[in-house]
Amino acid sequence: MSLPTNEPVLLRQDDGKVAILTLNRPKAMNALSGELIDALQAEFDKLAKDDSISVVLLQAAGRGFCAGHDLREVRSTEEYRFFDDLVGRCSRMMLAIRALPQPVIAKVQGIATAAGCQLVGACDLAIASSEAKFGTPGVNIGLFCGTPSVALARNMASKHALDMLFTGDTIDAQTALSYGLISRVSTPDALDRDALQLAQLIASKSPLVLRMGKQLYHKHSEMNLEQAYSYASPVMAGGMMAEDAQNGIDAVINKQKQPEWRGK
């Protein structure tokens, strides 16, 4: 099991309406120890109630984004209850990202493997350095990446996901972009700037629209086509009645500057 340190495993810094969370286990390639999983869960629980934050940017300290579960911690016991609890807590943390009202952006500067790759897939958007790598190498150590496969299957085509899961091979950022695992690629030197600019651009939109849009998209994406339209139509009709939408439409019609969003 990894030894505790005096350094917090997760850092938070707010930049206006953007909350920046930093995985802070650089010596362990930011592996998801139980402590880090719990810290992420606690922060997501806080953010879910924080109306002052419109976007969450998830990044990592050091060379790697996240190397998955902490294998030293995994090998510290042979008890099923321990493994079941650890993986269950991790899955709940991943689901908390989906449940957050704010869009969550992963900023990937280095390797993201196994549960680290899952973490990227769990985020709404992901921007990566051209030097970043992604993989689900569990098969190489006799362990299928079962929970990471859930996130992969919801981000990319089945044959792309299974190619990664069955071979354990890593893919580069451009391949991850073409597969749909990430949404943008930046140069290493520009990644910090580009990621923050993306977060601030999204944070400049109506917070009501961001909350409604995230929930709407993820909910209808799990429905069939007819169900999706039946669900999305009244939600959008209701959105047209919102004050932010009415003021925004009036600004376009009257060729005025975008109004201040009121979140109603």
LONURO-270887 format. One line per field, with one value per residue (C-alpha): residue number from 1; x, z, y. Coordinates in Angstrom, 2 decimals. Last residue first. Layout:
N
pos	(NUM, ...);
u	(X, ...);
w	(Z, ...);
v	(Y, ...);
! end
This chain:
264
pos	(264, 263, 262, 261, 260, 259, 258, 257, 256, 255, 254, 253, 252, 251, 250, 249, 248, 247, 246, 245, 244, 243, 242, 241, 240, 239, 238, 237, 236, 235, 234, 233, 232, 231, 230, 229, 228, 227, 226, 225, 224, 223, 222, 221, 220, 219, 218, 217, 216, 215, 214, 213, 212, 211, 210, 209, 208, 207, 206, 205, 204, 203, 202, 201, 200, 199, 198, 197, 196, 195, 194, 193, 192, 191, 190, 189, 188, 187, 186, 185, 184, 183, 182, 181, 180, 179, 178, 177, 176, 175, 174, 173, 172, 171, 170, 169, 168, 167, 166, 165, 164, 163, 162, 161, 160, 159, 158, 157, 156, 155, 154, 153, 152, 151, 150, 149, 148, 147, 146, 145, 144, 143, 142, 141, 140, 139, 138, 137, 136, 135, 134, 133, 132, 131, 130, 129, 128, 127, 126, 125, 124, 123, 122, 121, 120, 119, 118, 117, 116, 115, 114, 113, 112, 111, 110, 109, 108, 107, 106, 105, 104, 103, 102, 101, 100, 99, 98, 97, 96, 95, 94, 93, 92, 91, 90, 89, 88, 87, 86, 85, 84, 83, 82, 81, 80, 79, 78, 77, 76, 75, 74, 73, 72, 71, 70, 69, 68, 67, 66, 65, 64, 63, 62, 61, 60, 59, 58, 57, 56, 55, 54, 53, 52, 51, 50, 49, 48, 47, 46, 45, 44, 43, 42, 41, 40, 39, 38, 37, 36, 35, 34, 33, 32, 31, 30, 29, 28, 27, 26, 25, 24, 23, 22, 21, 20, 19, 18, 17, 16, 15, 14, 13, 12, 11, 10, 9, 8, 7, 6, 5, 4, 3, 2, 1);
u	(-32.83, -29.05, -28.81, -26.52, -25.30, -26.54, -24.65, -24.11, -26.94, -27.90, -31.61, -32.50, -29.33, -29.74, -33.42, -32.44, -30.02, -32.54, -35.19, -32.73, -31.45, -35.00, -36.04, -39.08, -37.02, -35.53, -39.00, -39.36, -35.91, -36.95, -40.26, -38.45, -35.52, -37.55, -39.77, -36.79, -34.68, -37.51, -37.93, -34.20, -33.56, -32.41, -28.95, -27.82, -31.03, -29.86, -26.28, -27.30, -30.14, -28.17, -25.25, -27.51, -29.59, -26.58, -24.74, -27.87, -28.53, -24.90, -25.32, -22.08, -18.81, -17.82, -17.56, -15.02, -13.21, -12.77, -11.53, -9.15, -7.87, -7.18, -5.54, -3.21, -2.07, -1.72, 0.26, 3.80, 2.82, 1.02, -2.74, -5.19, -8.96, -12.05, -10.64, -11.80, -13.49, -11.42, -9.94, -8.92, -7.42, -5.48, -4.16, -3.27, -1.26, -2.51, -1.28, -1.48, -3.23, -4.15, -7.65, -8.80, -7.32, -8.69, -11.93, -12.42, -11.66, -13.90, -16.76, -16.72, -15.72, -16.80, -19.45, -17.65, -14.45, -16.16, -17.55, -14.28, -12.50, -14.68, -13.61, -9.94, -9.23, -6.60, -3.77, -0.97, -0.93, -4.74, -4.83, -3.14, -6.03, -4.19, -3.76, -0.68, -0.08, 2.67, 0.25, -1.00, -4.59, -7.94, -10.83, -14.55, -17.48, -15.20, -15.75, -13.54, -10.57, -11.18, -11.42, -7.98, -6.74, -8.61, -6.44, -3.85, -3.47, 0.06, 1.03, -0.39, -4.09, -6.46, -9.84, -12.82, -15.91, -19.17, -21.00, -24.22, -22.20, -23.95, -21.55, -18.55, -20.27, -20.55, -16.75, -16.61, -19.22, -17.11, -14.01, -15.89, -17.10, -13.60, -12.19, -15.10, -15.04, -11.25, -11.34, -14.25, -12.41, -9.54, -6.11, -4.36, -1.59, -1.44, -4.13, -2.40, 0.86, -1.07, -2.42, -5.35, -4.90, -1.66, -3.05, -2.01, 1.69, 4.73, 4.06, 0.85, -2.54, -5.53, -9.32, -10.96, -14.45, -16.83, -19.61, -18.58, -20.41, -23.44, -21.49, -23.76, -22.44, -18.96, -18.97, -19.91, -17.30, -14.67, -15.60, -15.56, -12.16, -10.75, -12.24, -10.62, -7.33, -7.35, -8.30, -5.30, -5.93, -2.42, -1.16, 2.03, 3.09, 5.73, 3.23, 0.54, -1.26, -4.30, -5.12, -8.66, -9.22, -12.62, -13.58, -16.04, -13.26, -10.07, -10.58, -7.76, -8.20, -5.52, -5.84, -3.41, -2.61, 1.12, 2.08, 2.56, 0.76, 2.58, 1.27, 0.00);
w	(-15.26, -14.92, -15.13, -18.12, -18.95, -22.39, -25.65, -27.40, -29.59, -33.15, -32.36, -33.43, -31.92, -28.60, -28.49, -28.86, -25.94, -23.74, -24.46, -23.93, -20.63, -19.41, -19.98, -22.19, -25.04, -22.55, -21.88, -25.57, -25.47, -22.61, -24.35, -27.51, -25.90, -24.26, -27.20, -29.53, -27.51, -27.15, -30.93, -31.53, -28.88, -25.49, -23.84, -25.66, -24.49, -20.86, -21.56, -23.85, -21.74, -18.48, -20.06, -21.87, -18.83, -16.68, -19.44, -20.46, -16.89, -16.50, -19.54, -21.52, -20.42, -18.61, -21.99, -23.22, -19.86, -20.02, -23.61, -22.76, -19.76, -21.89, -24.66, -22.30, -20.38, -23.59, -25.54, -24.87, -25.16, -28.47, -28.43, -29.35, -28.97, -28.28, -26.65, -26.70, -30.08, -32.01, -34.30, -31.26, -29.52, -32.72, -32.74, -29.05, -29.35, -28.73, -26.19, -26.76, -24.24, -27.14, -26.08, -24.47, -27.08, -30.03, -28.10, -27.88, -31.56, -32.62, -30.44, -31.77, -29.30, -26.26, -24.50, -25.02, -23.66, -20.43, -19.72, -20.83, -18.04, -15.60, -17.02, -17.80, -18.18, -15.70, -16.54, -16.44, -20.17, -20.31, -17.94, -20.53, -21.21, -23.06, -23.80, -24.66, -24.49, -26.58, -28.77, -25.50, -24.72, -24.49, -23.09, -22.93, -20.90, -18.55, -17.97, -20.93, -19.40, -16.08, -17.89, -19.40, -15.86, -14.78, -17.31, -18.70, -19.15, -20.21, -20.39, -20.55, -20.41, -19.55, -18.76, -19.08, -16.87, -17.83, -14.72, -13.37, -11.97, -12.46, -15.16, -13.00, -10.03, -12.12, -12.24, -8.45, -8.03, -10.22, -8.13, -4.89, -6.34, -7.51, -4.02, -2.19, -4.44, -4.13, -0.32, -0.07, -2.34, 0.13, -1.32, 0.24, -0.35, -4.02, -5.00, -2.97, -4.78, -8.05, -7.49, -9.92, -13.24, -14.39, -14.38, -16.18, -16.30, -16.27, -13.12, -11.70, -13.12, -14.67, -14.30, -15.41, -13.96, -15.58, -14.35, -10.72, -8.59, -8.26, -6.01, -4.92, -7.35, -6.76, -3.14, -4.05, -6.82, -4.27, -1.90, -4.74, -5.92, -2.40, -2.00, -5.24, -4.18, -0.82, -2.40, -4.65, -8.23, -9.68, -10.17, -11.90, -8.45, -8.03, -9.42, -6.80, -7.00, -9.24, -9.90, -9.83, -11.51, -10.82, -13.57, -12.87, -12.03, -11.80, -8.84, -7.43, -6.09, -5.19, -4.77, -3.10, -0.37, 0.40, 3.90, 2.60, 3.16, 2.15, -0.83, 0.00);
v	(31.88, 31.82, 35.59, 35.77, 39.27, 40.20, 39.56, 42.88, 44.06, 43.22, 43.65, 40.13, 38.66, 40.50, 39.55, 35.87, 36.16, 37.95, 35.32, 32.49, 33.87, 34.53, 30.93, 30.31, 28.86, 26.39, 25.01, 24.25, 22.64, 20.35, 19.65, 18.49, 16.63, 13.83, 12.92, 13.40, 10.97, 8.46, 8.33, 7.92, 5.25, 6.44, 6.44, 9.58, 11.28, 11.44, 12.47, 15.31, 16.69, 16.67, 18.49, 20.95, 21.84, 22.60, 24.46, 26.37, 27.51, 28.55, 30.80, 30.79, 32.40, 29.19, 27.45, 30.00, 29.93, 26.15, 26.29, 29.12, 27.16, 24.11, 26.12, 27.98, 24.91, 22.87, 25.45, 24.18, 20.52, 21.16, 20.80, 18.06, 18.36, 16.22, 13.10, 9.46, 9.91, 7.35, 10.04, 12.08, 9.05, 8.35, 11.91, 11.66, 8.46, 4.95, 2.42, -1.33, -3.59, -5.85, -6.95, -3.68, -1.32, -3.30, -3.73, 0.02, 0.63, -2.27, -1.02, 2.54, 5.22, 7.23, 5.16, 1.85, 3.40, 4.48, 1.01, -0.63, 1.26, -0.73, -4.08, -3.50, -7.23, -8.43, -10.81, -8.27, -7.47, -7.64, -4.67, -2.48, -0.07, 2.68, 6.35, 8.40, 12.15, 13.78, 15.76, 17.21, 16.42, 18.16, 16.17, 16.87, 15.51, 13.58, 9.86, 8.93, 10.74, 8.98, 5.64, 6.29, 6.82, 3.67, 1.79, 4.23, 7.96, 8.97, 12.60, 16.13, 15.29, 18.13, 16.54, 18.88, 18.59, 20.32, 21.55, 20.00, 17.08, 13.74, 12.55, 13.36, 11.70, 8.52, 8.32, 8.73, 6.00, 3.71, 4.41, 3.70, 0.40, -0.52, 0.02, -1.66, -4.71, -4.99, -4.77, -7.20, -9.64, -9.88, -10.64, -7.67, -5.11, -6.08, -3.54, -0.82, -1.46, -1.48, 2.04, 2.08, 3.82, 5.46, 9.00, 12.19, 11.48, 13.75, 15.75, 17.19, 16.32, 18.08, 18.21, 21.45, 21.97, 24.46, 26.78, 27.37, 29.98, 27.68, 25.30, 22.43, 19.80, 21.25, 20.08, 16.50, 16.57, 17.60, 14.76, 12.21, 13.43, 13.15, 9.66, 8.46, 10.06, 8.27, 4.95, 5.31, 6.37, 6.54, 10.08, 8.88, 7.58, 10.29, 12.83, 12.13, 15.48, 15.12, 18.77, 20.18, 23.54, 25.12, 27.56, 30.40, 32.84, 30.82, 28.48, 26.36, 22.86, 20.32, 16.56, 14.14, 16.65, 16.60, 15.44, 11.92, 8.63, 5.44, 3.49, 0.00);
! end
